[in-house]
Amino acid sequence: MKKLILLLTILAITALNSQAQRPYSIVIKGGHVIDPKNNINGLMDVAIEPATTAGNGLPAQEARIALIAKNIDTAMAVQVVHAKGMYVTPGLIDVHAHVFYGPHRENYLSNGSVAVVPDGHTFKAGVTTVVDAGGAGYKSFALFKKNIIDLSQTRVLSLLNIVGEGMRGGAYEQNLNDMDVQRAVDTALAYKEHVVGFKLAHFTAPDWTPIQRITEAGRKANMPVMIDFGGGRLSIEELFTKYLRPGDIYTHVYTELARRDPVVDFETRKLKPFVLDAQKRGIVFDVGFGSGSFDFRQAIPAIKAGFYPNTMGTDLHTSSIVGSMKDELNMMSIFLAMGMNIQDIIKAATWGSAQAIKREELGNLSAGGIADIAILSMRQGKFGFRDIAGNRQGGTQKFECEITIKGGRIVYDLNAIAGTPVAK
């Protein structure tokens, strides 16, 4: 018996040493890699380095991409993930989500129960990074960090609301006295590891003051701003030409509501020419689908005119999840059905989004970069997609997430591709 225990111990130590000597923790084999930053679009293998171990109570560093090559020896990896017939992309980035979840229904999207806890909705859609779009303001950001950012496996960033109370809805978001530029800037800079810009939303009066306040904050902090243009029916042409800088973000771009100035003319059904000019000047256009902000009558003419979104923000919250939006991949599938090509869709959901929030360490598969990866399959069949008005668009393809890897660790595996077969 003692000899058997000794033998098993030796075998276990040998196996551990063998694994320790392998330079890669994971090799993703035979997938179609799409990495827009590095102009990769073809069959490649991806190797991931092992994560560094923590010491002295310090957190371990996230694992990095080791190598992308045509044929990486699987014997050099502790684990092999076979991705033949699948797309391998950088981890998806949702630049417009609402994840400041809390117990207060009346608080809407700021510590309120209409927002969602991120981890249950991100990884299953290939998303490794979300940006909370205005849920927290300078008064509530510390609570948001404590309750959501610090407790989430998903990488959670923030577009800080110019309103101190954040996105509490109603009169709170109409309060010009709570749009304090300096306090917003001070908070953003104090938490610059997590804050990537500023957000304005839901202001309904025909008044440029909130735009002036938030763009001033953006200039002072050297951060982009995201504008939800509310219901004042002010001119988007004036917004684009007079107020927004290159790098600033206009969200809910395909909204068709009478109270908002649209990108596609209501009567002619043509894309307004100054919109493409604004995009060429560097203004970033975000989908911001949500539960009330995406209409095929705006999106289809825009796509046909060559006006593609720069970023694929979902406007993730309870209502949009159970409505037409559903998740990042369903929204990407909608754009595929409208004629946008796979490479441009992936770019908007990865590298384009990383550039928009000025976090260029994300959204790519560069050697040495953070190992955030989505492995996606493409389902073939007859599918239907809806906009928020109930209009239907058919499609024959649909993205589905097989595996999500965050910082080198598999955090979601739909079909147990990375699992160990049970011995028979």
C-alpha positions in Angstrom: 0.0 0.0 0.0 2.8 2.4 0.9 4.5 1.6 -2.4 1.3 2.4 -4.3 0.9 5.7 -2.5 4.5 6.6 -3.2 4.0 5.7 -6.9 0.9 7.8 -7.2 2.7 10.7 -5.5 5.6 10.5 -7.9 3.2 10.4 -10.9 1.4 13.4 -9.6 4.6 15.4 -9.1 5.8 14.3 -12.5 2.5 15.5 -14.1 2.7 18.8 -12.3 6.3 19.4 -13.3 5.4 18.5 -16.9 2.6 21.1 -16.8 4.9 23.7 -15.2 7.4 23.2 -18.0 4.8 23.9 -20.7 5.0 27.6 -21.8 1.3 27.9 -22.6 -1.7 27.5 -20.4 -4.1 27.3 -23.3 -3.8 26.9 -27.1 -6.8 27.7 -29.1 -6.5 25.5 -32.2 -7.8 26.0 -35.7 -10.1 28.9 -35.3 -10.8 31.8 -37.7 -9.1 34.6 -35.9 -10.4 38.2 -36.5 -8.3 40.8 -34.9 -9.0 44.2 -36.5 -6.2 46.1 -34.8 -3.6 43.7 -36.2 -5.4 43.1 -39.6 -5.7 39.4 -38.9 -8.5 37.6 -40.6 -7.9 34.0 -41.2 -7.2 30.5 -39.8 -4.7 30.8 -36.9 -3.8 29.4 -33.5 -3.7 31.5 -30.3 -1.5 30.7 -27.4 -2.0 32.1 -23.9 0.7 32.4 -21.3 0.1 31.1 -17.7 -1.1 33.8 -15.3 1.5 34.9 -12.8 1.0 33.8 -9.2 0.2 36.3 -6.5 2.5 36.9 -3.6 2.3 39.0 -0.3 -1.5 39.3 -0.7 -1.2 41.1 -4.0 -3.5 40.0 -6.9 -2.2 37.9 -9.7 -1.6 39.6 -13.0 -4.0 38.7 -15.8 -2.6 36.2 -18.3 -1.3 37.5 -21.6 -1.5 36.5 -25.2 1.8 34.7 -26.0 1.6 34.0 -29.7 -0.6 34.0 -32.7 0.6 31.7 -35.5 -0.4 29.3 -38.2 0.4 26.2 -36.3 1.3 26.1 -32.6 2.4 22.8 -31.1 -0.3 21.6 -28.8 2.2 19.6 -26.8 3.4 23.0 -25.4 0.0 23.7 -23.8 -1.5 22.6 -20.6 -5.0 22.8 -22.2 -6.1 22.7 -25.8 -9.3 24.3 -27.1 -10.3 23.1 -30.5 -12.1 26.0 -32.4 -12.4 24.6 -35.9 -15.3 26.2 -37.7 -15.5 29.0 -35.1 -14.5 32.7 -34.9 -11.8 33.7 -32.4 -12.0 37.4 -31.5 -10.8 39.7 -28.8 -13.2 39.8 -25.8 -16.2 42.0 -26.8 -16.6 45.4 -25.2 -20.0 46.9 -24.5 -19.5 50.6 -24.3 -23.1 51.3 -23.3 -24.5 49.2 -20.4 -26.3 49.8 -17.2 -24.9 47.7 -14.4 -25.2 49.9 -11.3 -27.6 47.4 -9.8 -29.1 48.1 -6.4 -32.2 47.4 -4.3 -34.1 50.6 -5.1 -36.6 50.3 -8.0 -37.4 54.0 -7.8 -33.7 54.8 -8.5 -34.0 53.6 -12.1 -30.4 53.0 -13.3 -28.5 54.4 -10.4 -28.3 51.8 -7.6 -31.7 50.6 -8.9 -33.2 47.3 -9.9 -33.8 48.1 -13.6 -30.0 47.9 -14.0 -28.4 44.4 -14.0 -25.5 42.6 -12.2 -22.9 42.3 -15.0 -21.5 38.8 -14.7 -24.7 37.0 -15.4 -25.2 38.8 -18.7 -21.7 39.5 -20.1 -19.7 36.3 -20.3 -22.4 34.3 -22.0 -22.4 36.9 -24.8 -18.6 37.0 -25.2 -18.3 40.3 -23.4 -15.4 40.8 -21.1 -15.6 44.6 -20.6 -18.7 46.8 -20.0 -18.9 50.5 -19.6 -21.7 51.7 -17.3 -23.1 54.6 -19.2 -24.1 57.3 -16.6 -25.5 55.2 -13.8 -23.2 56.8 -11.3 -22.6 60.5 -10.8 -19.9 62.2 -8.7 -22.1 61.7 -5.6 -22.6 58.0 -6.1 -19.5 56.7 -7.8 -17.8 55.5 -4.6 -20.8 53.3 -3.9 -20.9 52.0 -7.5 -17.2 51.1 -7.2 -17.7 49.3 -3.9 -20.8 47.4 -4.8 -20.3 46.6 -8.5 -16.8 47.3 -9.9 -14.9 45.7 -7.0 -17.2 42.6 -6.9 -17.5 41.8 -10.6 -15.4 39.4 -12.6 -16.3 41.4 -15.7 -14.1 44.4 -16.2 -16.5 47.3 -15.3 -15.6 50.8 -16.4 -17.7 54.0 -16.1 -18.9 57.0 -18.1 -19.6 59.3 -15.2 -22.9 61.1 -15.3 -22.6 64.9 -15.4 -25.5 64.9 -13.0 -24.3 64.2 -9.4 -27.2 62.0 -8.6 -26.5 59.9 -11.7 -29.3 58.2 -13.7 -32.0 58.3 -11.1 -34.6 59.4 -13.7 -37.3 62.1 -13.6 -36.5 65.4 -12.0 -33.0 64.4 -10.9 -31.8 64.3 -14.5 -33.3 67.7 -15.3 -31.5 69.5 -12.4 -29.0 71.9 -14.0 -27.8 72.8 -10.5 -26.6 69.2 -10.0 -24.5 69.3 -13.2 -21.3 70.5 -11.5 -18.4 70.4 -13.9 -15.6 70.7 -11.4 -16.9 68.0 -9.0 -17.5 65.7 -12.0 -13.9 66.3 -13.3 -12.4 65.8 -9.8 -14.2 62.5 -9.3 -13.3 61.3 -12.8 -9.6 62.0 -12.2 -9.6 60.6 -8.7 -11.0 57.3 -10.2 -9.3 57.4 -13.6 -8.5 53.7 -13.4 -12.2 53.1 -13.8 -13.7 56.3 -15.3 -13.3 56.6 -19.1 -15.4 59.7 -19.8 -18.7 61.4 -19.0 -22.4 60.8 -19.9 -25.4 63.0 -20.4 -28.9 61.5 -20.8 -32.6 62.1 -20.6 -32.5 65.9 -20.4 -35.8 67.0 -22.1 -35.7 70.8 -22.4 -34.6 72.5 -25.6 -31.5 74.0 -23.8 -27.8 73.6 -24.7 -26.6 74.2 -21.1 -26.1 70.4 -20.3 -24.1 70.0 -23.5 -22.0 72.9 -22.6 -21.4 71.6 -19.1 -20.5 68.0 -20.1 -18.2 69.1 -23.0 -16.4 71.4 -20.6 -15.9 68.5 -18.3 -14.6 66.4 -21.1 -12.0 69.1 -22.1 -10.9 69.6 -18.5 -10.4 65.9 -17.8 -9.2 65.1 -21.4 -11.8 62.4 -21.7 -14.6 61.7 -24.2 -18.2 62.4 -23.6 -21.2 60.3 -24.5 -24.4 62.2 -25.5 -27.9 60.8 -25.3 -29.6 63.8 -26.9 -32.8 63.6 -24.8 -36.1 64.9 -26.1 -35.5 68.6 -26.7 -35.5 68.2 -30.5 -32.3 70.3 -30.8 -30.3 70.1 -34.0 -27.9 67.2 -34.3 -26.1 69.1 -37.0 -25.4 71.9 -34.6 -24.4 69.3 -31.9 -21.9 67.7 -34.3 -20.4 70.9 -35.7 -20.4 73.2 -32.7 -20.1 71.2 -29.6 -18.7 67.7 -30.0 -14.9 67.0 -30.5 -13.3 64.2 -32.4 -13.6 61.2 -30.1 -16.8 62.3 -28.4 -19.6 59.7 -28.7 -23.2 60.1 -29.9 -25.4 57.2 -28.8 -28.8 55.9 -29.7 -27.9 56.8 -33.3 -30.7 54.8 -35.0 -33.5 56.2 -32.8 -36.8 57.1 -34.5 -38.8 59.2 -32.1 -40.7 62.4 -32.9 -39.0 64.3 -30.1 -35.5 63.7 -31.4 -33.7 64.9 -34.5 -32.9 61.7 -36.5 -29.9 60.8 -38.7 -32.3 59.6 -41.5 -34.8 62.2 -42.7 -38.3 61.2 -41.7 -39.7 62.3 -45.1 -37.1 61.4 -47.7 -35.8 58.3 -45.8 -32.2 59.3 -46.8 -29.2 59.6 -44.5 -28.5 63.3 -43.8 -25.2 64.1 -45.5 -23.6 65.9 -42.5 -23.8 62.7 -40.5 -21.1 60.9 -42.6 -19.1 64.2 -42.5 -19.2 64.2 -38.7 -18.1 60.5 -38.6 -15.1 61.4 -40.9 -14.2 64.2 -38.6 -13.9 61.7 -35.7 -17.2 61.8 -33.9 -18.0 58.3 -32.6 -21.4 56.8 -33.3 -22.8 54.2 -30.9 -25.7 51.9 -31.4 -27.2 52.2 -27.9 -30.1 49.8 -28.9 -31.9 49.6 -25.5 -35.6 49.3 -25.1 -36.5 52.4 -27.0 -33.6 53.5 -29.2 -33.3 51.3 -32.3 -35.6 51.4 -35.4 -35.0 49.6 -38.7 -36.5 52.6 -40.5 -33.4 54.5 -39.4 -30.8 51.7 -39.4 -31.5 50.1 -42.7 -31.2 53.3 -44.9 -28.1 54.3 -42.9 -26.4 51.0 -43.4 -27.2 51.1 -47.1 -25.7 54.5 -47.3 -22.4 53.2 -45.8 -23.0 54.7 -42.4 -21.9 52.0 -39.9 -21.7 52.4 -36.1 -18.2 52.8 -34.6 -19.2 51.0 -31.4 -21.8 48.3 -30.5 -23.1 49.5 -27.2 -26.3 47.6 -26.2 -27.9 49.9 -23.6 -28.1 46.7 -21.5 -30.7 46.8 -18.7 -33.7 44.6 -17.7 -36.1 46.0 -20.3 -33.8 45.7 -23.2 -32.7 42.2 -22.3 -36.3 40.9 -22.4 -37.2 43.1 -25.3 -35.7 43.3 -28.8 -32.1 43.9 -27.9 -31.5 40.7 -25.8 -27.7 40.8 -25.7 -24.5 41.9 -27.6 -24.5 38.9 -29.9 -28.2 39.2 -30.9 -27.6 42.9 -31.7 -24.5 42.0 -33.8 -26.6 39.4 -35.6 -29.1 42.1 -36.4 -26.4 44.2 -38.1 -25.3 41.1 -40.0 -28.9 40.6 -41.3 -28.9 44.3 -42.4 -25.8 43.8 -44.6 -22.9 44.8 -42.4 -20.0 42.4 -42.8 -18.6 40.3 -40.1 -15.2 42.0 -39.9 -16.7 45.5 -39.4 -19.1 44.1 -36.8 -16.3 42.5 -34.9 -14.2 45.7 -35.2 -17.1 47.8 -33.7 -17.5 45.4 -30.8 -13.8 45.2 -30.0 -11.0 47.5 -31.3 -13.4 50.3 -32.3 -14.8 50.3 -28.8 -11.4 50.1 -27.1 -10.3 53.2 -29.1 -13.5 55.0 -28.2 -12.9 54.7 -24.5 -9.2 55.2 -24.8 -8.3 51.8 -23.5 -6.2 50.4 -26.3 -4.8 47.7 -24.2 -8.2 46.0 -24.7 -10.0 44.9 -27.9 -7.1 43.2 -29.6 -5.1 40.0 -29.6 -1.6 41.4 -29.7 1.2 39.3 -28.3 1.8 40.5 -24.8 -1.7 41.9 -24.5 -4.4 40.9 -22.0 -5.9 37.5 -22.8 -9.5 38.5 -23.2 -11.0 36.3 -25.9 -14.4 35.4 -27.3 -14.9 32.1 -29.3 -18.0 32.4 -31.4 -19.9 30.0 -33.6 -22.3 31.1 -36.4 -25.6 29.4 -36.4 -27.3 28.9 -39.8 -31.1 28.9 -40.1 -34.1 31.1 -40.4 -34.1 33.8 -37.7 -36.2 36.8 -37.0 -35.1 40.1 -35.3 -37.2 43.0 -34.0 -36.7 46.6 -33.5 -38.3 48.5 -30.6 -41.3 49.5 -32.7 -42.1 45.8 -33.5 -40.8 45.9 -37.1 -39.2 42.5 -38.2 -36.1 41.8 -40.1 -35.3 38.2 -41.2 -31.8 36.7 -41.2 -30.0 33.4 -41.9 -27.1 33.7 -39.5 -26.8 34.3 -35.8 -23.7 34.7 -33.6 -23.5 32.4 -30.6 -20.8 32.4 -27.9 -19.0 29.1 -27.3 -16.3 30.2 -24.9 -15.3 33.4 -23.2 -11.8 33.8 -21.7 -11.2 36.7 -19.3 -7.6 37.4 -18.4 -6.5 33.9 -19.6 -9.2 32.1 -17.6 -12.2 30.3 -19.1 -15.2 32.0 -17.5 -17.9 30.6 -19.9 -18.1 27.4 -21.9 -21.4 26.8 -23.6 -20.8 23.2 -24.9 -18.0 22.1 -22.6 -15.5 22.3 -25.4 -12.8 22.9 -22.9 -14.0 20.1 -20.6 -12.2 16.8 -19.9 -13.9 13.8 -21.4 -15.4 11.3 -18.9 -13.6 8.0 -19.0 -15.8 5.2 -20.3 
